[in-house]
Amino acid sequence: IEEILGKLNSDVHEVHITGGLHPDWPWEYYVGMVRDIKKAFPQVDVKAFTAVEIDFFHKKFKMPIEEVLRQLYAAGLRTMPGGGAEVFSERVRKLLFNQKIGAKTWFDVHKTAHRLGIPSNATLLYGHIETYEERVMHMVKLREAQDETHGFLSFIPLAFQPGDTGIKPKNDFTSAIEDLKTIAISRLMLDNFPHIKAYWVMLTEEVASVALNFGADDMDGTVGGEKIAHDAGAISPMTMAKEKLIKIINDAGKIPVERDVYYNALTVNTDKVIGKIPYLNSVPFYEHFEQRQFKVLPIAPRRMGRLAAKGQIDAGLFSLMDYFSMEQDLQLMNYCIATRDQVKSVMLFSKEGWQGLNGRKIGIIDDTATSVRLLQVLLEKRYGVKAEFVRMHSSVNDLTPYDAVLLIGDEALKANKTGLPGFDLVFDLAREWYDWQKMPFVFAVWAHKRTMDADSTTELQEIIQQSLEQGENRLETIGAVHGAAISLTPKETAEYLQGFNYRLGERERAAIEIFKKLVEEVEVIP
């Protein structure tokens, strides 16, 4: 533990812990390891213990898997790595690692973690004795599990390092073509996984860089120390400097973004960045968006505001609350996302009616900056109710502690269609606002830095106008692919998009002023 703590500093955002199955360490050693890291470095997210290790703890210490995970979560564990999966083939397992857990136990552990609000990654170890069919079936099983739990953050194909295993000749590594094909097929097969990682430690930095154009969107980090792959014979460097990683990503034509364990953006390492809200409701702005001199970064509303406050977003479709907080630095444009009456994608799922929420706990999706304030205004100014707001992280969450849950964007659309188990009452916040104020509600506005030069400002205005005109002319079809990904029919998608106004008119400006005044009358919340 002292060795781990000695490697950490204020610049580290994530500690990834995995290891062997020690025969003598007591349970408190593992719990204490996590607790000590969080105590010494509260800003660090702990990703720890594969399904193999969790199953080992369950058997050795005679605790249910759920209790093992609950105690680790209480100590500070937030996500789990995907190791131990190898390949979900009983044939391969019996030949290569017959004492290791199989697919059933691996999935049992991860599904339990997801149910408790602990997201995880998934891996595939390829390039040994498995067949192509076994690789594909591995992905099919992961895809089916993700449809069930939605708890996997990333898929990481791991190229086998032959080393001294005797399974393959020592220098018989997978080829770059094989690695890139595997990344590409992973992206196509696992369209329900948010991220595909090109793990440079096993692929080498050169192949990982190319993989960013073959479906991968993550290379992992600088990696302060890695032993597993290198002990097995990996030929990549042991560490990589931040500046070199940024250059590799820039050279691949991508945007270098430092992230946290949940894939929330922390720092953008390039300029001329346009923020893109990655929800269906913004598709008319971005489907035909010509990047030209700009780079487009998909990012959740609240995170976009945080980056803009650091000067790292030059323009974008900003959450209204973030625009309020940066009004002196941002120039408002004539475009927005505003609802006429209902919205269908800013929804409160509740166990109680409005009055019954007084003093109750409401889970708030991490993405929101404006919708949470709209909820607060409705509760306090319309219904005379005060509730406790608790931020949930931006992945799977255990919803049992909450009396109501606020979801926005695509997550709200999906839950609005299927329902949220245990929350029988559903409120559309835009409909509530309209019934109260008889005004549209503006959720987001286009704005750019006041320091943007005149030529860039003119060009951006032209791009947005042309893109929106093309998008509005194709509302019947423009969001069909995006809609299908969240289980909406083409008709449902078109009806949803037709419920928005994308231009900032007099009524929208008046509605902004009304909301701004109401927000100033209620207590500031995080």
HELIX and SHEET records of a PDB file:
HELIX    1   1 GLU A    2  LYS A    7  1                                   6    
HELIX    2   2 TRP A   27  ALA A   40  1                                  14    
HELIX    3   3 ALA A   51  LYS A   60  1                                  10    
HELIX    4   4 ILE A   65  ALA A   75  1                                  11    
HELIX    5   5 GLU A   90  LEU A   96  1                                   7    
HELIX    6   6 ALA A  103  ARG A  115  1                                  13    
HELIX    7   7 TYR A  132  THR A  149  1                                  18    
HELIX    8   8 ALA A  176  MET A  189  1                                  14    
HELIX    9   9 TRP A  200  LEU A  203  1                                   4    
HELIX   10  10 GLU A  205  ALA A  211  1                                   7    
HELIX   11  11 ILE A  228  ASP A  231  1                                   4    
HELIX   12  12 LYS A  242  ASP A  251  1                                  10    
HELIX   13  13 LEU A  280  SER A  282  5                                   3    
HELIX   14  14 VAL A  283  TYR A  286  1                                   4    
HELIX   15  15 PRO A  301  ALA A  309  1                                   9    
HELIX   16  16 LEU A  320  SER A  325  1                                   6    
HELIX   17  17 GLN A  355  LEU A  357  5                                   3    
HELIX   18  18 SER A  371  VAL A  377  1                                   7    
HELIX   19  19 LEU A  378  ARG A  382  3                                   5    
HELIX   20  20 GLY A  409  THR A  418  1                                  10    
HELIX   21  21 LEU A  429  GLN A  437  1                                   9    
HELIX   22  22 ALA A  454  GLU A  472  1                                  19    
HELIX   23  23 ALA A  480  ALA A  485  1                                   6    
HELIX   24  24 PRO A  490  LEU A  497  1                                   8    
HELIX   25  25 GLU A  506  GLU A  520  1                                  15    
SHEET    1   A 3 GLU A  14  ILE A  17  0                                        
SHEET    2   A 3 ASP A  45  ALA A  48  1                                        
SHEET    3   A 3 LEU A  77  THR A  79  1                                        
SHEET    1   B 3 SER A 120  TYR A 126  0                                        
SHEET    2   B 3 PHE A 152  ALA A 159  1                                        
SHEET    3   B 3 HIS A 195  ILE A 196  1                                        
SHEET    1   C 2 VAL A 257  ARG A 259  0                                        
SHEET    2   C 2 ALA A 265  VAL A 268 -1                                        
SHEET    1   D 6 LYS A 295  PRO A 298  0                                        
SHEET    2   D 6 VAL A 273  LYS A 276  1                                        
SHEET    3   D 6 ALA A 315  SER A 319  1                                        
SHEET    4   D 6 PHE A 441  LYS A 449 -1                                        
SHEET    5   D 6 LEU A 330  THR A 339 -1                                        
SHEET    6   D 6 PHE A 500  ARG A 503 -1                                        
SHEET    1   E 5 GLU A 388  ARG A 391  0                                        
SHEET    2   E 5 LYS A 361  ILE A 364  1                                        
SHEET    3   E 5 ALA A 404  ILE A 408  1                                        
SHEET    4   E 5 VAL A 346  SER A 350 -1                                        
SHEET    5   E 5 LEU A 425  ASP A 428 -1                                        
END                                                                             
